[in-house]
Amino acid sequence: MNKTILCITIAMMAIQSLSAQVENRHAKGAWIDLQIGQHIGFNNWISVDNLSEALPSASITELRAVANIYLSNPQFGMYIDAGVGIMPGASMKSFDINRMPMPNSGTQYYLREIISESGRSSTSANFKIGAGLFADFRANEKLDVSPYLGVGGIVMPDRSYEVRLKEQGSNMEYRSTYEWSRNPTSDGVMLGYLTLRLNFRYKIWPKSSLLLGLEYSYFFDTLNFYSSHTNVFNGNIQRRTETKGDNMSMLGITVGVSFR
């Protein structure tokens, strides 16, 4: 009985000691960065110009907060970030029949009705989230250099039109859908990406530093274009098209404050 009580006492003391060490380490080894960044794409979302113009410009202005936490080694850690990416609106503001694939090539059509439309053509704010690892190197008493490697995702609204097309010179009509999305069945889009960062922190106050960062992002997922044309009289699908988008690469620069 006494041995049991002794073991419990020792275990409780060890747990309390470990908890105190974890709290102490987190108090000294965790901090927040607040950043604003501008990212510019090396390419368009889709290489076909008239289709890419229905999508936001390949540019993201980002506001984000980053939580940095050291692991057991005080030189290495993990991070989690969340923010908002602001993207310029598409240059194609509304449905343009002259830019879209038709049920039959070489035949003239006119737009009889827009049945439905979704997605934004104006500037939009999209949620971003990411996580990964970092290393921390002291250049001198005031300057730290930190490379980051992580993955993330940005939520974007897809864009689509459902229209009714009338064939010039005949009674033939088609119900046509046009969609810019990751896949034709999704209601929204989350594009995943790999990110490489290099941050420079220059201490100007005892508990905060100015931050300058360079960043490269590569998107795993693509924004694709789909169209389908159905004969309204017999329900047969006359034509389907699919144009795969390009994997976007972006280069960015960030500035901010590190509360460390």
N, C-alpha and C positions, 0 to 999 in steps of 0.2 A: 504493500500500500504506500509506504513512504517513498519507495523507488518510483512508483507511478506518479505521485505528486511532484517528486523532484524532476522527472522527465517532462511533465506538463509545464512546470515552472520554467525550465530551461528552454523548452520550445517556445513559450510565450515571450520570453526575453529575446530569443533569437528573431522571432517575427517582428517584434517592436523595433529591434536594432536594424533589421533589414528594411522595414518601412521607413525609418528615419533616414537611412542612407539613400533610398530611392527618392524620397521627397527632397533631400538635400541636393542630390544630383540633378533632379529635374529643375529645382530652383535655380541652379547655376548653369545648367546645360540645355535650357529650352528658351526660345525667344521667338518673336514675331517680326516678320518683314512686311511692310506695306509698299507696294510697287505699282507703277503705271508703265505700260509698255506699248510699243508700236511694232507690229509684225507685218511684213510685206511678203507676198507670195512670189516665187520664182516662175510660176506658170498660172494658167486659168484652171478653174474647176473641171471644165470640159474643153478639149482642144478645138472643137467646132465652135467658131465665134458666135454664130446666131443662136446656138443653144446655151452657151456660157453666159450670154447677156441676160438671161432670165434668172441668174443666180447672183448672190451678193458679190461685190468686188473682192478680189483676193487680198484683203487687208483687214487686220483686226487690231483695234485699240483696246487694250486690256487693263482692267483694274483688279488687283488681286491681293489677298493676304496669304502669307506663307508661314506655317508653324514649323519651326526647326527644332529637332530633339536629338541630342547626342545619344548614341548607344553606349555600350560598356566602355568602348575606347573613346576618349574625349576628342579624338581627331576625326571620327566618322559618325554619321548620324542618318536619320531619316527625316523626310519632310512630307507635309500634306498641304496642298494649297487649294483655294477656292476663289472664284472671281467671276467677273462679267466681261465678256468679249463683245465689243460694239463693232458691228460690221456695216459698211456703207450699203445702201440699197442697190438693187439691180438696175441696170440701165434700161432694160425692157420693162416698163412700168405696167403694161397691160397686154392682153392677148393680141398677137400680131400674126394674122393668117399667112402673111408673105414669108415668114421665117420658119413655118412648121411643115413637116412632112405631110403629104396628102395621101388619100386612099389609093389613087392611081397616078403614077408619074406622067406628066405631060397633059393632064386634064385640068381644066380650070374649075375652081370651086369658089363659092362665096360663103361667108359666115351668116347662117340663118338665125342662130340663137346660142348664147352662152348659158348652158344649163347650170353650171356651178364653177366656182373658182376658190382656191385657197392658197395660203402662203402670203408672204410679205414682199412688196417691191420697195418699201421704204427702209430707212436705217433701222436696224434691229439690235436688241441687246440679248445675248445668249449666254447661258450659264456654262461655266468651265470648272472642272475639278481635276486634280492630279495628285500623284504621290510618287516617291522614289527615294533615292539615297544621295548623300552628299559627303564630300571630304572637306576638311578645313585646314588651311595652311597659313601660318603666320609669316608674312613677308618682313614686317618690322613691327615696332611697338604700336603703330596706328593702323597698319594695312593688313587685312586678311584677304586671301584668295580662296574661293570655294567653287570647285566644279560640281555640277549636279547631273544626275541621270535619272529619268523617270518616265512614266506614262500618264496619259490623261485623256479626257474626252470633252468635247464641246457639243452642246445640244443646239440644233438648228431646226427651224421649221422647214418642211418640204414645200414644194409649190406645184400646183396642178390646175388643169382646166378640163372641163367636160363640155363639149360644144356639139352643135349640130351643123353639119356641112351640106350644102346643096350643090349638086353638080350642074355646071353651066350647060344649058341647052338640053337638059333631060329632067325627068322627075326623080332621079336617083338621089337618095339622101343617106348620110352616114352619121352615126353617133360616135364621136371621136374623143378620146382621152389623151391628154399630154401631161406627163408627170416628171418632175425633177426630184429624185429621191435616192436613198441608198438601195432600196428595193421597192417594187411596185405595190407591196402590201403594207408598208409602214405608214403610221400616222404622223410620225416625226422622225428626226434623224439625230443620232449621236455618232459623231465621228471620233474615232480613237486616234491618238497620235503618240509618237515617241519624242521626247524633248531632251536636248543637251544644253546646259547652261554653264556660264562662267561668270560668277559674281565677284565684284571687288567691293569690300567694305572699308571705309576710311573713318576711323573714330574721331569725332569732333566734340562730343560730350561724353561724360563718364559712362552713361548708360545708353548711348545711341550713336549710330554711325550713318554716314551717307552711303548710299548703295548705287552702284552702276553695274549693269549686267548685259551680257551678250547671250543670244539664245537662238538655237536652231530647232525647228519642229518638222517632223515628217508624219503625214497622216496615213494611217493604215487603210482607212476606208475611203471610198470615193462617192461623189455625187453623180448619179447616172441619169440618163434621159430615156423615158419609155413613151411610146405612142401605140394606140390601138384604134382601128377603124372598123365599126360594125354596121353592116347593112341593116337599116331600120325596118325593111320589109320582110326579110327572111331570117334575121338574126345571125347571119353568117359573118365571121370575121374576115374582112377583105385583106387587111394588112396589119402586121405588127412590126415595130422597129425598136431597137435597143442600141443606145450609144453609151459605151462605158466611159466614165469620167477618168481624169488623171489623178494620180496620187500627189496631193499638194505638198510642196515644201515651202517653208517660210523662214525668213531671217528676221530677228527682232532685237531691239535694244530697249532696256528697262532702266528706270531711275526710281529711287525711293529712299525710305528710311528704315534702318534696322534697329530695333529696340533691344539691344544686347549689351 
